[in-house]
């Protein structure tokens, strides 16, 4: 999975950081990518960076 095109450079760095941490904890690459993407998307929604946040 590749970081979303809508993400800022800051969010892409956040994604890579979270992914690396999850892999270091022993998660598979796919699982680490899903967790990192979900975390970044949740943060974006909370900060109002998305068009429609819940």
mmCIF entry with sequence, helices, sheets and N, C-alpha, C, O atoms, coordinates in Angstrom:
data_MODEL
# 
_entry.id   MODEL 
# 
_entity.id                         1 
_entity.type                       polymer 
_entity.pdbx_number_of_molecules   1 
# 
_entity_poly.entity_id                      1 
_entity_poly.type                           'polypeptide(L)' 
_entity_poly.nstd_linkage                   no 
_entity_poly.nstd_monomer                   no 
_entity_poly.pdbx_seq_one_letter_code       
;(UNK)(UNK)(UNK)(UNK)(UNK)(UNK)(UNK)(UNK)(UNK)(UNK)(UNK)(UNK)(UNK)(UNK)(UNK)(UNK)
(UNK)(UNK)(UNK)(UNK)(UNK)(UNK)(UNK)(UNK)(UNK)(UNK)(UNK)(UNK)(UNK)(UNK)(UNK)(UNK)
(UNK)(UNK)(UNK)(UNK)(UNK)(UNK)(UNK)(UNK)(UNK)(UNK)(UNK)(UNK)(UNK)(UNK)(UNK)(UNK)
(UNK)(UNK)(UNK)(UNK)(UNK)(UNK)
;
_entity_poly.pdbx_seq_one_letter_code_can   XXXXXXXXXXXXXXXXXXXXXXXXXXXXXXXXXXXXXXXXXXXXXXXXXXXXXX 
_entity_poly.pdbx_strand_id                 A 
# 
loop_
_entity_poly_seq.entity_id 
_entity_poly_seq.num 
_entity_poly_seq.mon_id 
_entity_poly_seq.hetero 
1 1  UNK n 
1 2  UNK n 
1 3  UNK n 
1 4  UNK n 
1 5  UNK n 
1 6  UNK n 
1 7  UNK n 
1 8  UNK n 
1 9  UNK n 
1 10 UNK n 
1 11 UNK n 
1 12 UNK n 
1 13 UNK n 
1 14 UNK n 
1 15 UNK n 
1 16 UNK n 
1 17 UNK n 
1 18 UNK n 
1 19 UNK n 
1 20 UNK n 
1 21 UNK n 
1 22 UNK n 
1 23 UNK n 
1 24 UNK n 
1 25 UNK n 
1 26 UNK n 
1 27 UNK n 
1 28 UNK n 
1 29 UNK n 
1 30 UNK n 
1 31 UNK n 
1 32 UNK n 
1 33 UNK n 
1 34 UNK n 
1 35 UNK n 
1 36 UNK n 
1 37 UNK n 
1 38 UNK n 
1 39 UNK n 
1 40 UNK n 
1 41 UNK n 
1 42 UNK n 
1 43 UNK n 
1 44 UNK n 
1 45 UNK n 
1 46 UNK n 
1 47 UNK n 
1 48 UNK n 
1 49 UNK n 
1 50 UNK n 
1 51 UNK n 
1 52 UNK n 
1 53 UNK n 
1 54 UNK n 
# 
_struct_asym.id          A 
_struct_asym.entity_id   1 
# 
loop_
_struct_conf.conf_type_id 
_struct_conf.id 
_struct_conf.pdbx_PDB_helix_id 
_struct_conf.beg_label_comp_id 
_struct_conf.beg_label_asym_id 
_struct_conf.beg_label_seq_id 
_struct_conf.pdbx_beg_PDB_ins_code 
_struct_conf.end_label_comp_id 
_struct_conf.end_label_asym_id 
_struct_conf.end_label_seq_id 
_struct_conf.pdbx_end_PDB_ins_code 
_struct_conf.beg_auth_comp_id 
_struct_conf.beg_auth_asym_id 
_struct_conf.beg_auth_seq_id 
_struct_conf.end_auth_comp_id 
_struct_conf.end_auth_asym_id 
_struct_conf.end_auth_seq_id 
_struct_conf.pdbx_PDB_helix_class 
_struct_conf.details 
_struct_conf.pdbx_PDB_helix_length 
HELX_P HELX_P1 AA1 UNK A 9  ? UNK A 24 ? UNK A 9  UNK A 24 1 ? 16 
HELX_P HELX_P2 AA2 UNK A 29 ? UNK A 46 ? UNK A 29 UNK A 46 1 ? 18 
# 
_struct_conf_type.id          HELX_P 
_struct_conf_type.criteria    ? 
_struct_conf_type.reference   ? 
# 
loop_
_atom_site.group_PDB 
_atom_site.id 
_atom_site.type_symbol 
_atom_site.label_atom_id 
_atom_site.label_alt_id 
_atom_site.label_comp_id 
_atom_site.label_asym_id 
_atom_site.label_entity_id 
_atom_site.label_seq_id 
_atom_site.pdbx_PDB_ins_code 
_atom_site.Cartn_x 
_atom_site.Cartn_y 
_atom_site.Cartn_z 
_atom_site.occupancy 
_atom_site.B_iso_or_equiv 
_atom_site.pdbx_formal_charge 
_atom_site.auth_seq_id 
_atom_site.auth_comp_id 
_atom_site.auth_asym_id 
_atom_site.auth_atom_id 
_atom_site.pdbx_PDB_model_num 
ATOM 1   N N  . UNK A 1 1  ? 0.852   -1.173 0.000  1.00 0.00 ? 1  UNK A N  1 
ATOM 2   C CA . UNK A 1 1  ? 0.000   0.000  0.000  1.00 0.00 ? 1  UNK A CA 1 
ATOM 3   C C  . UNK A 1 1  ? 0.901   1.241  0.000  1.00 0.00 ? 1  UNK A C  1 
ATOM 4   O O  . UNK A 1 1  ? 1.904   1.299  0.711  1.00 0.00 ? 1  UNK A O  1 
ATOM 5   N N  . UNK A 1 2  ? 0.529   2.201  -0.792 1.00 0.00 ? 2  UNK A N  1 
ATOM 6   C CA . UNK A 1 2  ? 1.268   3.449  -0.905 1.00 0.00 ? 2  UNK A CA 1 
ATOM 7   C C  . UNK A 1 2  ? 0.482   4.539  -0.189 1.00 0.00 ? 2  UNK A C  1 
ATOM 8   O O  . UNK A 1 2  ? -0.747  4.551  -0.248 1.00 0.00 ? 2  UNK A O  1 
ATOM 9   N N  . UNK A 1 3  ? 1.180   5.463  0.494  1.00 0.00 ? 3  UNK A N  1 
ATOM 10  C CA . UNK A 1 3  ? 0.439   6.541  1.146  1.00 0.00 ? 3  UNK A CA 1 
ATOM 11  C C  . UNK A 1 3  ? -0.483  7.272  0.170  1.00 0.00 ? 3  UNK A C  1 
ATOM 12  O O  . UNK A 1 3  ? -0.184  7.387  -1.018 1.00 0.00 ? 3  UNK A O  1 
ATOM 13  N N  . UNK A 1 4  ? -1.588  7.756  0.683  1.00 0.00 ? 4  UNK A N  1 
ATOM 14  C CA . UNK A 1 4  ? -2.595  8.430  -0.131 1.00 0.00 ? 4  UNK A CA 1 
ATOM 15  C C  . UNK A 1 4  ? -2.041  9.710  -0.757 1.00 0.00 ? 4  UNK A C  1 
ATOM 16  O O  . UNK A 1 4  ? -1.214  10.389 -0.149 1.00 0.00 ? 4  UNK A O  1 
ATOM 17  N N  . UNK A 1 5  ? -2.490  10.042 -1.966 1.00 0.00 ? 5  UNK A N  1 
ATOM 18  C CA . UNK A 1 5  ? -2.044  11.257 -2.636 1.00 0.00 ? 5  UNK A CA 1 
ATOM 19  C C  . UNK A 1 5  ? -2.563  12.506 -1.943 1.00 0.00 ? 5  UNK A C  1 
ATOM 20  O O  . UNK A 1 5  ? -1.971  13.578 -2.069 1.00 0.00 ? 5  UNK A O  1 
ATOM 21  N N  . UNK A 1 6  ? -3.665  12.378 -1.211 1.00 0.00 ? 6  UNK A N  1 
ATOM 22  C CA . UNK A 1 6  ? -4.247  13.526 -0.516 1.00 0.00 ? 6  UNK A CA 1 
ATOM 23  C C  . UNK A 1 6  ? -3.469  13.875 0.754  1.00 0.00 ? 6  UNK A C  1 
ATOM 24  O O  . UNK A 1 6  ? -3.667  14.946 1.328  1.00 0.00 ? 6  UNK A O  1 
ATOM 25  N N  . UNK A 1 7  ? -2.597  12.984 1.190  1.00 0.00 ? 7  UNK A N  1 
ATOM 26  C CA . UNK A 1 7  ? -1.846  13.224 2.419  1.00 0.00 ? 7  UNK A CA 1 
ATOM 27  C C  . UNK A 1 7  ? -0.759  14.264 2.199  1.00 0.00 ? 7  UNK A C  1 
ATOM 28  O O  . UNK A 1 7  ? -0.152  14.329 1.130  1.00 0.00 ? 7  UNK A O  1 
ATOM 29  N N  . UNK A 1 8  ? -0.521  15.073 3.218  1.00 0.00 ? 8  UNK A N  1 
ATOM 30  C CA . UNK A 1 8  ? 0.580   16.043 3.187  1.00 0.00 ? 8  UNK A CA 1 
ATOM 31  C C  . UNK A 1 8  ? 1.889   15.298 3.449  1.00 0.00 ? 8  UNK A C  1 
ATOM 32  O O  . UNK A 1 8  ? 1.885   14.129 3.834  1.00 0.00 ? 8  UNK A O  1 
ATOM 33  N N  . UNK A 1 9  ? 2.992   15.984 3.236  1.00 0.00 ? 9  UNK A N  1 
ATOM 34  C CA . UNK A 1 9  ? 4.299   15.385 3.503  1.00 0.00 ? 9  UNK A CA 1 
ATOM 35  C C  . UNK A 1 9  ? 4.402   14.977 4.970  1.00 0.00 ? 9  UNK A C  1 
ATOM 36  O O  . UNK A 1 9  ? 5.001   13.951 5.295  1.00 0.00 ? 9  UNK A O  1 
ATOM 37  N N  . UNK A 1 10 ? 3.819   15.781 5.850  1.00 0.00 ? 10 UNK A N  1 
ATOM 38  C CA . UNK A 1 10 ? 3.824   15.480 7.286  1.00 0.00 ? 10 UNK A CA 1 
ATOM 39  C C  . UNK A 1 10 ? 3.105   14.166 7.554  1.00 0.00 ? 10 UNK A C  1 
ATOM 40  O O  . UNK A 1 10 ? 3.591   13.341 8.329  1.00 0.00 ? 10 UNK A O  1 
ATOM 41  N N  . UNK A 1 11 ? 1.958   13.965 6.925  1.00 0.00 ? 11 UNK A N  1 
ATOM 42  C CA . UNK A 1 11 ? 1.193   12.737 7.143  1.00 0.00 ? 11 UNK A CA 1 
ATOM 43  C C  . UNK A 1 11 ? 1.903   11.528 6.531  1.00 0.00 ? 11 UNK A C  1 
ATOM 44  O O  . UNK A 1 11 ? 1.814   10.425 7.071  1.00 0.00 ? 11 UNK A O  1 
ATOM 45  N N  . UNK A 1 12 ? 2.604   11.719 5.418  1.00 0.00 ? 12 UNK A N  1 
ATOM 46  C CA . UNK A 1 12 ? 3.371   10.615 4.833  1.00 0.00 ? 12 UNK A CA 1 
ATOM 47  C C  . UNK A 1 12 ? 4.498   10.191 5.771  1.00 0.00 ? 12 UNK A C  1 
ATOM 48  O O  . UNK A 1 12 ? 4.769   9.000  5.919  1.00 0.00 ? 12 UNK A O  1 
ATOM 49  N N  . UNK A 1 13 ? 5.158   11.169 6.408  1.00 0.00 ? 13 UNK A N  1 
ATOM 50  C CA . UNK A 1 13 ? 6.208   10.851 7.388  1.00 0.00 ? 13 UNK A CA 1 
ATOM 51  C C  . UNK A 1 13 ? 5.610   10.124 8.586  1.00 0.00 ? 13 UNK A C  1 
ATOM 52  O O  . UNK A 1 13 ? 6.195   9.174  9.104  1.00 0.00 ? 13 UNK A O  1 
ATOM 53  N N  . UNK A 1 14 ? 4.430   10.585 9.021  1.00 0.00 ? 14 UNK A N  1 
ATOM 54  C CA . UNK A 1 14 ? 3.753   9.941  10.139 1.00 0.00 ? 14 UNK A CA 1 
ATOM 55  C C  . UNK A 1 14 ? 3.436   8.482  9.794  1.00 0.00 ? 14 UNK A C  1 
ATOM 56  O O  . UNK A 1 14 ? 3.638   7.585  10.611 1.00 0.00 ? 14 UNK A O  1 
ATOM 57  N N  . UNK A 1 15 ? 2.940   8.259  8.580  1.00 0.00 ? 15 UNK A N  1 
ATOM 58  C CA . UNK A 1 15 ? 2.617   6.907  8.108  1.00 0.00 ? 15 UNK A CA 1 
ATOM 59  C C  . UNK A 1 15 ? 3.857   6.011  8.159  1.00 0.00 ? 15 UNK A C  1 
ATOM 60  O O  . UNK A 1 15 ? 3.800   4.902  8.690  1.00 0.00 ? 15 UNK A O  1 
ATOM 61  N N  . UNK A 1 16 ? 4.971   6.488  7.613  1.00 0.00 ? 16 UNK A N  1 
ATOM 62  C CA . UNK A 1 16 ? 6.202   5.695  7.585  1.00 0.00 ? 16 UNK A CA 1 
ATOM 63  C C  . UNK A 1 16 ? 6.690   5.395  9.000  1.00 0.00 ? 16 UNK A C  1 
ATOM 64  O O  . UNK A 1 16 ? 7.147   4.286  9.279  1.00 0.00 ? 16 UNK A O  1 
ATOM 65  N N  . UNK A 1 17 ? 6.594   6.373  9.883  1.00 0.00 ? 17 UNK A N  1 
ATOM 66  C CA . UNK A 1 17 ? 7.032   6.200  11.268 1.00 0.00 ? 17 UNK A CA 1 
ATOM 67  C C  . UNK A 1 17 ? 6.189   5.139  11.979 1.00 0.00 ? 17 UNK A C  1 
ATOM 68  O O  . UNK A 1 17 ? 6.729   4.259  12.649 1.00 0.00 ? 17 UNK A O  1 
ATOM 69  N N  . UNK A 1 18 ? 4.880   5.225  11.831 1.00 0.00 ? 18 UNK A N  1 
ATOM 70  C CA . UNK A 1 18 ? 3.979   4.253  12.468 1.00 0.00 ? 18 UNK A CA 1 
ATOM 71  C C  . UNK A 1 18 ? 4.211   2.870  11.884 1.00 0.00 ? 18 UNK A C  1 
ATOM 72  O O  . UNK A 1 18 ? 4.281   1.884  12.617 1.00 0.00 ? 18 UNK A O  1 
ATOM 73  N N  . UNK A 1 19 ? 4.331   2.797  10.559 1.00 0.00 ? 19 UNK A N  1 
ATOM 74  C CA . UNK A 1 19 ? 4.555   1.503  9.895  1.00 0.00 ? 19 UNK A CA 1 
ATOM 75  C C  . UNK A 1 19 ? 5.834   0.848  10.407 1.00 0.00 ? 19 UNK A C  1 
ATOM 76  O O  . UNK A 1 19 ? 5.844   -0.344 10.713 1.00 0.00 ? 19 UNK A O  1 
ATOM 77  N N  . UNK A 1 20 ? 6.906   1.619  10.499 1.00 0.00 ? 20 UNK A N  1 
ATOM 78  C CA . UNK A 1 20 ? 8.188   1.075  10.970 1.00 0.00 ? 20 UNK A CA 1 
ATOM 79  C C  . UNK A 1 20 ? 8.063   0.576  12.408 1.00 0.00 ? 20 UNK A C  1 
ATOM 80  O O  . UNK A 1 20 ? 8.598   -0.476 12.755 1.00 0.00 ? 20 UNK A O  1 
ATOM 81  N N  . UNK A 1 21 ? 7.361   1.329  13.231 1.00 0.00 ? 21 UNK A N  1 
ATOM 82  C CA . UNK A 1 21 ? 7.177   0.922  14.621 1.00 0.00 ? 21 UNK A CA 1 
ATOM 83  C C  . UNK A 1 21 ? 6.385   -0.364 14.744 1.00 0.00 ? 21 UNK A C  1 
ATOM 84  O O  . UNK A 1 21 ? 6.713   -1.229 15.557 1.00 0.00 ? 21 UNK A O  1 
ATOM 85  N N  . UNK A 1 22 ? 5.351   -0.489 13.945 1.00 0.00 ? 22 UNK A N  1 
ATOM 86  C CA . UNK A 1 22 ? 4.531   -1.706 13.974 1.00 0.00 ? 22 UNK A CA 1 
ATOM 87  C C  . UNK A 1 22 ? 5.331   -2.914 13.496 1.00 0.00 ? 22 UNK A C  1 
ATOM 88  O O  . UNK A 1 22 ? 5.214   -4.001 14.061 1.00 0.00 ? 22 UNK A O  1 
ATOM 89  N N  . UNK A 1 23 ? 6.145   -2.723 12.454 1.00 0.00 ? 23 UNK A N  1 
ATOM 90  C CA . UNK A 1 23 ? 6.979   -3.827 11.957 1.00 0.00 ? 23 UNK A CA 1 
ATOM 91  C C  . UNK A 1 23 ? 8.014   -4.224 13.003 1.00 0.00 ? 23 UNK A C  1 
ATOM 92  O O  . UNK A 1 23 ? 8.336   -5.403 13.154 1.00 0.00 ? 23 UNK A O  1 
ATOM 93  N N  . UNK A 1 24 ? 8.532   -3.235 13.722 1.00 0.00 ? 24 UNK A N  1 
ATOM 94  C CA . UNK A 1 24 ? 9.521   -3.512 14.761 1.00 0.00 ? 24 UNK A CA 1 
ATOM 95  C C  . UNK A 1 24 ? 8.901   -4.337 15.892 1.00 0.00 ? 24 UNK A C  1 
ATOM 96  O O  . UNK A 1 24 ? 9.591   -5.111 16.557 1.00 0.00 ? 24 UNK A O  1 
ATOM 97  N N  . UNK A 1 25 ? 7.603   -4.164 16.101 1.00 0.00 ? 25 UNK A N  1 
ATOM 98  C CA . UNK A 1 25 ? 6.904   -4.930 17.133 1.00 0.00 ? 25 UNK A CA 1 
ATOM 99  C C  . UNK A 1 25 ? 6.533   -6.335 16.654 1.00 0.00 ? 25 UNK A C  1 
ATOM 100 O O  . UNK A 1 25 ? 5.932   -7.110 17.397 1.00 0.00 ? 25 UNK A O  1 
ATOM 101 N N  . UNK A 1 26 ? 6.891   -6.656 15.416 1.00 0.00 ? 26 UNK A N  1 
ATOM 102 C CA . UNK A 1 26 ? 6.691   -8.003 14.925 1.00 0.00 ? 26 UNK A CA 1 
ATOM 103 C C  . UNK A 1 26 ? 5.477   -8.199 14.035 1.00 0.00 ? 26 UNK A C  1 
ATOM 104 O O  . UNK A 1 26 ? 5.163   -9.332 13.668 1.00 0.00 ? 26 UNK A O  1 
ATOM 105 N N  . UNK A 1 27 ? 4.793   -7.133 13.684 1.00 0.00 ? 27 UNK A N  1 
ATOM 106 C CA . UNK A 1 27 ? 3.636   -7.264 12.792 1.00 0.00 ? 27 UNK A CA 1 
ATOM 107 C C  . UNK A 1 27 ? 4.125   -7.434 11.348 1.00 0.00 ? 27 UNK A C  1 
ATOM 108 O O  . UNK A 1 27 ? 5.205   -6.967 10.987 1.00 0.00 ? 27 UNK A O  1 
ATOM 109 N N  . UNK A 1 28 ? 3.319   -8.104 10.541 1.00 0.00 ? 28 UNK A N  1 
ATOM 110 C CA . UNK A 1 28 ? 3.670   -8.280 9.138  1.00 0.00 ? 28 UNK A CA 1 
ATOM 111 C C  . UNK A 1 28 ? 3.588   -6.925 8.430  1.00 0.00 ? 28 UNK A C  1 
ATOM 112 O O  . UNK A 1 28 ? 2.973   -5.987 8.937  1.00 0.00 ? 28 UNK A O  1 
ATOM 113 N N  . UNK A 1 29 ? 4.211   -6.835 7.258  1.00 0.00 ? 29 UNK A N  1 
ATOM 114 C CA . UNK A 1 29 ? 4.215   -5.573 6.512  1.00 0.00 ? 29 UNK A CA 1 
ATOM 115 C C  . UNK A 1 29 ? 2.795   -5.128 6.169  1.00 0.00 ? 29 UNK A C  1 
ATOM 116 O O  . UNK A 1 29 ? 2.459   -3.952 6.311  1.00 0.00 ? 29 UNK A O  1 
ATOM 117 N N  . UNK A 1 30 ? 1.972   -6.054 5.723  1.00 0.00 ? 30 UNK A N  1 
ATOM 118 C CA . UNK A 1 30 ? 0.594   -5.721 5.360  1.00 0.00 ? 30 UNK A CA 1 
ATOM 119 C C  . UNK A 1 30 ? -0.206  -5.193 6.537  1.00 0.00 ? 30 UNK A C  1 
ATOM 120 O O  . UNK A 1 30 ? -0.936  -4.209 6.419  1.00 0.00 ? 30 UNK A O  1 
ATOM 121 N N  . UNK A 1 31 ? -0.059  -5.857 7.668  1.00 0.00 ? 31 UNK A N  1 
ATOM 122 C CA . UNK A 1 31 ? -0.773  -5.418 8.869  1.00 0.00 ? 31 UNK A CA 1 
ATOM 123 C C  . UNK A 1 31 ? -0.259  -4.058 9.320  1.00 0.00 ? 31 UNK A C  1 
ATOM 124 O O  . UNK A 1 31 ? -1.047  -3.190 9.696  1.00 0.00 ? 31 UNK A O  1 
ATOM 125 N N  . UNK A 1 32 ? 1.050   -3.868 9.287  1.00 0.00 ? 32 UNK A N  1 
ATOM 126 C CA . UNK A 1 32 ? 1.646   -2.594 9.683  1.00 0.00 ? 32 UNK A CA 1 
ATOM 127 C C  . UNK A 1 32 ? 1.148   -1.467 8.778  1.00 0.00 ? 32 UNK A C  1 
ATOM 128 O O  . UNK A 1 32 ? 0.875   -0.365 9.254  1.00 0.00 ? 32 UNK A O  1 
ATOM 129 N N  . UNK A 1 33 ? 1.029   -1.738 7.487  1.00 0.00 ? 33 UNK A N  1 
ATOM 130 C CA . UNK A 1 33 ? 0.534   -0.725 6.544  1.00 0.00 ? 33 UNK A CA 1 
ATOM 131 C C  . UNK A 1 33 ? -0.909  -0.353 6.849  1.00 0.00 ? 33 UNK A C  1 
ATOM 132 O O  . UNK A 1 33 ? -1.270  0.824  6.829  1.00 0.00 ? 33 UNK A O  1 
ATOM 133 N N  . UNK A 1 34 ? -1.742  -1.368 7.134  1.00 0.00 ? 34 UNK A N  1 
ATOM 134 C CA . UNK A 1 34 ? -3.151  -1.087 7.444  1.00 0.00 ? 34 UNK A CA 1 
ATOM 135 C C  . UNK A 1 34 ? -3.293  -0.259 8.716  1.00 0.00 ? 34 UNK A C  1 
ATOM 136 O O  . UNK A 1 34 ? -4.080  0.686  8.765  1.00 0.00 ? 34 UNK A O  1 
ATOM 137 N N  . UNK A 1 35 ? -2.532  -0.616 9.740  1.00 0.00 ? 35 UNK A N  1 
ATOM 138 C CA . UNK A 1 35 ? -2.597  0.112  11.009 1.00 0.00 ? 35 UNK A CA 1 
ATOM 139 C C  . UNK A 1 35 ? -2.121  1.553  10.812 1.00 0.00 ? 35 UNK A C  1 
ATOM 140 O O  . UNK A 1 35 ? -2.741  2.491  11.312 1.00 0.00 ? 35 UNK A O  1 
ATOM 141 N N  . UNK A 1 36 ? -1.024  1.720  10.085 1.00 0.00 ? 36 UNK A N  1 
ATOM 142 C CA . UNK A 1 36 ? -0.479  3.061  9.861  1.00 0.00 ? 36 UNK A CA 1 
ATOM 143 C C  . UNK A 1 36 ? -1.456  3.921  9.061  1.00 0.00 ? 36 UNK A C  1 
ATOM 144 O O  . UNK A 1 36 ? -1.682  5.082  9.403  1.00 0.00 ? 36 UNK A O  1 
ATOM 145 N N  . UNK A 1 37 ? -2.033  3.364  8.008  1.00 0.00 ? 37 UNK A N  1 
ATOM 146 C CA . UNK A 1 37 ? -2.967  4.124  7.182  1.00 0.00 ? 37 UNK A CA 1 
ATOM 147 C C  . UNK A 1 37 ? -4.215  4.494  7.981  1.00 0.00 ? 37 UNK A C  1 
ATOM 148 O O  . UNK A 1 37 ? -4.699  5.622  7.883  1.00 0.00 ? 37 UNK A O  1 
ATOM 149 N N  . UNK A 1 38 ? -4.728  3.574  8.754  1.00 0.00 ? 38 UNK A N  1 
ATOM 150 C CA . UNK A 1 38 ? -5.917  3.854  9.561  1.00 0.00 ? 38 UNK A CA 1 
ATOM 151 C C  . UNK A 1 38 ? -5.630  4.940  10.591 1.00 0.00 ? 38 UNK A C  1 
ATOM 152 O O  . UNK A 1 38 ? -6.463  5.815  10.827 1.00 0.00 ? 38 UNK A O  1 
ATOM 153 N N  . UNK A 1 39 ? -4.449  4.880  11.202 1.00 0.00 ? 39 UNK A N  1 
ATOM 154 C CA . UNK A 1 39 ? -4.081  5.875  12.204 1.00 0.00 ? 39 UNK A CA 1 
ATOM 155 C C  . UNK A 1 39 ? -3.954  7.256  11.584 1.00 0.00 ? 39 UNK A C  1 
ATOM 156 O O  . UNK A 1 39 ? -4.444  8.236  12.144 1.00 0.00 ? 39 UNK A O  1 
ATOM 157 N N  . UNK A 1 40 ? -3.297  7.343  10.427 1.00 0.00 ? 40 UNK A N  1 
ATOM 158 C CA . UNK A 1 40 ? -3.138  8.635  9.753  1.00 0.00 ? 40 UNK A CA 1 
ATOM 159 C C  . UNK A 1 40 ? -4.499  9.175  9.334  1.00 0.00 ? 40 UNK A C  1 
ATOM 160 O O  . UNK A 1 40 ? -4.775  10.361 9.519  1.00 0.00 ? 40 UNK A O  1 
ATOM 161 N N  . UNK A 1 41 ? -5.350  8.326  8.773  1.00 0.00 ? 41 UNK A N  1 
ATOM 162 C CA . UNK A 1 41 ? -6.674  8.778  8.348  1.00 0.00 ? 41 UNK A CA 1 
ATOM 163 C C  . UNK A 1 41 ? -7.512  9.241  9.538  1.00 0.00 ? 41 UNK A C  1 
ATOM 164 O O  . UNK A 1 41 ? -8.247  10.224 9.434  1.00 0.00 ? 41 UNK A O  1 
ATOM 165 N N  . UNK A 1 42 ? -7.407  8.544  10.657 1.00 0.00 ? 42 UNK A N  1 
ATOM 166 C CA . UNK A 1 42 ? -8.141  8.947  11.857 1.00 0.00 ? 42 UNK A CA 1 
ATOM 167 C C  . UNK A 1 42 ? -7.646  10.309 12.340 1.00 0.00 ? 42 UNK A C  1 
ATOM 168 O O  . UNK A 1 42 ? -8.451  11.172 12.690 1.00 0.00 ? 42 UNK A O  1 
ATOM 169 N N  . UNK A 1 43 ? -6.335  10.505 12.359 1.00 0.00 ? 43 UNK A N  1 
ATOM 170 C CA . UNK A 1 43 ? -5.759  11.778 12.783 1.00 0.00 ? 43 UNK A CA 1 
ATOM 171 C C  . UNK A 1 43 ? -6.205  12.906 11.861 1.00 0.00 ? 43 UNK A C  1 
ATOM 172 O O  . UNK A 1 43 ? -6.555  13.992 12.323 1.00 0.00 ? 43 UNK A O  1 
ATOM 173 N N  . UNK A 1 44 ? -6.190  12.645 10.553 1.00 0.00 ? 44 UNK A N  1 
ATOM 174 C CA . UNK A 1 44 ? -6.629  13.665 9.590  1.00 0.00 ? 44 UNK A CA 1 
ATOM 175 C C  . UNK A 1 44 ? -8.083  14.054 9.836  1.00 0.00 ? 44 UNK A C  1 
ATOM 176 O O  . UNK A 1 44 ? -8.424  15.235 9.789  1.00 0.00 ? 44 UNK A O  1 
ATOM 177 N N  . UNK A 1 45 ? -8.935  13.076 10.097 1.00 0.00 ? 45 UNK A N  1 
ATOM 178 C CA . UNK A 1 45 ? -10.347 13.350 10.347 1.00 0.00 ? 45 UNK A CA 1 
ATOM 179 C C  . UNK A 1 45 ? -10.521 14.164 11.631 1.00 0.00 ? 45 UNK A C  1 
ATOM 180 O O  . UNK A 1 45 ? -11.311 15.107 11.674 1.00 0.00 ? 45 UNK A O  1 
ATOM 181 N N  . UNK A 1 46 ? -9.781  13.794 12.667 1.00 0.00 ? 46 UNK A N  1 
ATOM 182 C CA . UNK A 1 46 ? -9.882  14.502 13.940 1.00 0.00 ? 46 UNK A CA 1 
ATOM 183 C C  . UNK A 1 46 ? -9.409  15.952 13.823 1.00 0.00 ? 46 UNK A C  1 
ATOM 184 O O  . UNK A 1 46 ? -9.945  16.838 14.489 1.00 0.00 ? 46 UNK A O  1 
ATOM 185 N N  . UNK A 1 47 ? -8.413  16.188 12.983 1.00 0.00 ? 47 UNK A N  1 
ATOM 186 C CA . UNK A 1 47 ? -7.853  17.526 12.817 1.00 0.00 ? 47 UNK A CA 1 
ATOM 187 C C  . UNK A 1 47 ? -8.610  18.349 11.773 1.00 0.00 ? 47 UNK A C  1 
ATOM 188 O O  . UNK A 1 47 ? -8.274  19.510 11.538 1.00 0.00 ? 47 UNK A O  1 
ATOM 189 N N  . UNK A 1 48 ? -9.620  17.762 11.153 1.00 0.00 ? 48 UNK A N  1 
ATOM 190 C CA . UNK A 1 48 ? -10.401 18.473 10.154 1.00 0.00 ? 48 UNK A CA 1 
ATOM 191 C C  . UNK A 1 48 ? -9.704  18.624 8.814  1.00 0.00 ? 48 UNK A C  1 
ATOM 192 O O  . UNK A 1 48 ? -9.994  19.557 8.065  1.00 0.00 ? 48 UNK A O  1 
ATOM 193 N N  . UNK A 1 49 ? -8.792  17.719 8.507  1.00 0.00 ? 49 UNK A N  1 
ATOM 194 C CA . UNK A 1 49 ? -8.037  17.766 7.245  1.00 0.00 ? 49 UNK A CA 1 
ATOM 195 C C  . UNK A 1 49 ? -8.740  17.037 6.115  1.00 0.00 ? 49 UNK A C  1 
ATOM 196 O O  . UNK A 1 49 ? -8.263  17.037 4.980  1.00 0.00 ? 49 UNK A O  1 
ATOM 197 N N  . UNK A 1 50 ? -9.864  16.419 6.417  1.00 0.00 ? 50 UNK A N  1 
ATOM 198 C CA . UNK A 1 50 ? -10.607 15.707 5.386  1.00 0.00 ? 50 UNK A CA 1 
ATOM 199 C C  . UNK A 1 50 ? -11.818 16.526 4.984  1.00 0.00 ? 50 UNK A C  1 
ATOM 200 O O  . UNK A 1 50 ? -12.241 17.426 5.711  1.00 0.00 ? 50 UNK A O  1 
ATOM 201 N N  . UNK A 1 51 ? -12.372 16.211 3.823  1.00 0.00 ? 51 UNK A N  1 
ATOM 202 C CA . UNK A 1 51 ? -13.541 16.941 3.350  1.00 0.00 ? 51 UNK A CA 1 
ATOM 203 C C  . UNK A 1 51 ? -14.741 16.715 4.280  1.00 0.00 ? 51 UNK A C  1 
ATOM 204 O O  . UNK A 1 51 ? -15.517 17.632 4.549  1.00 0.00 ? 51 UNK A O  1 
ATOM 205 N N  . UNK A 1 52 ? -14.872 15.489 4.755  1.00 0.00 ? 52 UNK A N  1 
ATOM 206 C CA . UNK A 1 52 ? -15.987 15.166 5.627  1.00 0.00 ? 52 UNK A CA 1 
ATOM 207 C C  . UNK A 1 52 ? -15.471 14.333 6.785  1.00 0.00 ? 52 UNK A C  1 
ATOM 208 O O  . UNK A 1 52 ? -15.171 13.152 6.609  1.00 0.00 ? 52 UNK A O  1 
ATOM 209 N N  . UNK A 1 53 ? -15.363 14.918 7.950  1.00 0.00 ? 53 UNK A N  1 
ATOM 210 C CA . UNK A 1 53 ? -14.901 14.171 9.121  1.00 0.00 ? 53 UNK A CA 1 
ATOM 211 C C  . UNK A 1 53 ? -16.093 13.842 9.996  1.00 0.00 ? 53 UNK A C  1 
ATOM 212 O O  . UNK A 1 53 ? -17.058 14.602 10.076 1.00 0.00 ? 53 UNK A O  1 
ATOM 213 N N  . UNK A 1 54 ? -16.008 12.687 10.654 1.00 0.00 ? 54 UNK A N  1 
ATOM 214 C CA . UNK A 1 54 ? -17.111 12.205 11.501 1.00 0.00 ? 54 UNK A CA 1 
ATOM 215 C C  . UNK A 1 54 ? -16.861 12.577 12.941 1.00 0.00 ? 54 UNK A C  1 
ATOM 216 O O  . UNK A 1 54 ? -17.674 12.261 13.809 1.00 0.00 ? 54 UNK A O  1 
# 
